[in-house]
Amino acid sequence: MSLGDENDGGQTRTRLPDGGTGDVYGGARRPARNSRSLITVVGVVVLLIAAIAFANRSGTDGGTSDDTAKDPGAAAPTSATGVRPVTGKDGTIPTGYAHDEQGAQSAAANYAVALVSAEILKPDRRREIVRQLFVPDRVSALEVDFDKAYNKGFLDKVGLDANGNAAPGMTYVSRTAPVGTKVAELTSDTATVDVWCTGVFGTAGVGSTNPVTNDWFTMTLKLRWSGGDWKVESFSQKEGPAPVSADRTASDADEIAKAVAEFGGFTYAR
């Protein structure tokens, strides 16, 4: 589902049921392929050896890292630079970004996680997120737009109550992981950043008609320097780039719910 925004408004990820009842997690399982599994193991070992060799070489060359992309749109390395781009938090969302390209990328990555979280569907938490992330002159209009988009009818469709909570025995999942960032435009006080993401979305629980699945998408965030920090002016979303899905056996509902409860999220930075 998406949220319309007249000024390049946002969209947020929430997976709707494809139909069917029963334990869809059991039906999602695929048989293991021994030959492919062996190839995968060998491939992982080779990659690990290469990574260790590269790390050893990098640690002894005495050089310094440069995280700035030399060409527009080129991928920048994600190794540590020694610059701490996040100095504080507003609630659970990191704040205090550097007033430069690195700070804009860090802000965009963390804001993408917040905008596609399960928290955005909870009315009280949503208002906090909107006020924390967006420039002040966009807050009032976006609060109205978000409330209209995530009304009772919408929440009913995804199995949530009026407060954005799943039914007893169910766990609603919306967890995003940025894979990389790219600065499309940059001035002294504005930035447009593309954030390539993957994530898991859906409801874990026996009998769920909205199973937890994964997806790949790119969020574009237009940022403005406001009040001493990077804030969102508008955002949009598109599908992909998506790799070929691996031949893996799907976990059952209990394992997914347990993982969501036990594994915390990250603060993302360049």
Residue pairs with C-beta under 8 A, 6 or more apart in sequence:
1 11
1 12
1 14
1 16
1 149
1 154
2 10
2 11
2 12
2 149
2 237
3 9
3 10
3 11
3 12
3 145
3 146
3 149
3 150
4 145
4 149
5 142
5 145
5 234
5 235
5 236
7 138
7 233
7 234
8 220
8 222
8 234
8 235
8 236
9 142
9 145
9 234
9 235
9 236
10 115
10 142
10 234
10 235
10 236
10 237
11 235
11 236
11 237
12 115
12 116
12 120
12 237
13 116
13 174
13 176
13 199
13 201
13 215
13 217
13 237
14 121
14 154
14 158
14 174
14 201
15 158
15 201
15 202
15 210
15 213
15 215
16 157
16 158
16 210
17 157
17 209
17 210
19 209
20 27
20 209
21 207
21 209
22 207
23 206
23 207
23 252
23 253
24 208
24 209
24 211
25 204
25 208
25 211
25 250
25 251
25 252
25 253
25 256
26 252
28 211
28 250
29 249
29 250
30 247
30 248
30 249
30 250
32 247
32 249
33 247
36 247
40 246
58 79
65 77
65 79
65 80
65 81
66 77
67 76
67 77
67 78
67 79
67 81
67 102
67 270
68 76
68 101
69 75
69 76
69 183
73 182
73 184
75 180
75 182
76 270
78 180
78 270
81 102
81 270
83 98
83 102
85 97
85 98
85 102
85 103
85 106
85 269
85 270
86 94
86 95
86 96
86 97
86 106
86 110
86 267
86 269
87 95
87 96
88 94
88 95
88 96
89 95
90 132
91 128
91 132
92 119
93 110
93 111
93 114
93 129
93 132
93 133
94 106
94 110
94 267
95 132
95 229
96 229
97 103
97 104
97 106
97 107
97 229
97 230
98 106
99 225
99 230
101 183
101 186
101 191
102 269
102 270
103 230
104 183
104 186
104 191
104 193
104 223
104 230
105 181
105 183
105 193
105 270
106 268
106 269
106 270
107 193
107 223
107 229
107 230
108 181
108 191
108 193
108 195
108 219
108 221
108 223
108 230
109 178
109 181
109 195
109 268
109 269
109 270
110 267
110 268
111 133
111 221
111 232
111 235
112 176
112 178
112 195
112 197
112 219
112 221
113 176
113 177
113 178
113 265
113 268
114 120
114 129
114 132
114 133
115 129
115 133
115 219
115 232
115 235
116 174
116 176
116 197
116 199
116 219
117 129
117 174
117 175
117 176
118 164
118 172
118 173
118 174
118 175
119 125
119 126
119 129
119 164
120 126
120 129
120 146
120 150
120 174
121 150
121 155
121 158
121 160
121 164
121 172
121 174
122 163
122 164
122 165
123 147
123 150
123 162
123 163
123 164
124 163
125 164
126 143
126 146
126 147
126 150
126 164
127 143
130 139
130 142
130 143
130 146
131 139
133 231
133 232
134 142
134 231
134 232
134 233
135 224
135 226
135 231
135 232
135 233
136 226
136 227
138 232
138 233
138 234
150 164
152 162
155 161
155 162
155 164
158 172
158 203
158 210
159 166
159 167
159 170
159 172
159 203
159 208
159 209
159 210
160 166
160 172
161 167
164 172
165 172
166 172
166 203
166 205
167 205
169 205
169 206
170 203
170 204
170 205
170 208
171 203
171 204
171 205
171 256
171 257
171 260
171 261
172 202
172 203
172 204
173 200
173 201
173 202
173 203
173 204
173 212
173 256
173 257
173 260
174 199
174 200
174 201
175 199
175 200
175 201
175 260
175 265
176 197
176 198
176 199
177 197
177 198
177 199
177 266
178 195
178 196
178 197
178 268
179 196
179 197
179 198
180 195
180 196
181 193
181 194
181 195
181 196
181 270
182 193
182 194
182 196
183 191
183 192
183 193
183 194
184 192
184 193
184 194
184 220
185 191
185 192
186 192
188 225
189 224
189 225
190 222
190 223
190 224
190 225
190 233
191 222
191 223
191 230
192 220
192 221
192 222
192 223
193 220
193 221
193 223
194 218
194 219
194 220
195 218
195 219
195 220
195 221
196 216
196 218
196 241
197 216
197 217
197 218
197 219
198 214
198 215
198 216
198 217
199 214
199 215
199 217
200 212
200 213
200 214
200 256
201 212
201 213
201 214
201 215
202 208
202 210
202 211
202 212
202 213
203 209
203 210
203 211
203 212
204 211
204 212
204 253
204 254
204 256
204 257
204 260
205 253
205 257
206 253
208 253
211 253
212 253
212 256
215 239
215 242
216 239
216 240
216 241
216 242
216 243
217 237
217 238
217 239
217 240
218 237
218 238
218 239
218 240
218 241
219 235
219 236
219 237
220 235
220 236
220 237
220 238
221 232
221 234
221 235
222 232
222 233
222 234
222 235
223 230
223 231
223 232
223 233
224 230
224 231
224 233
225 231
251 259
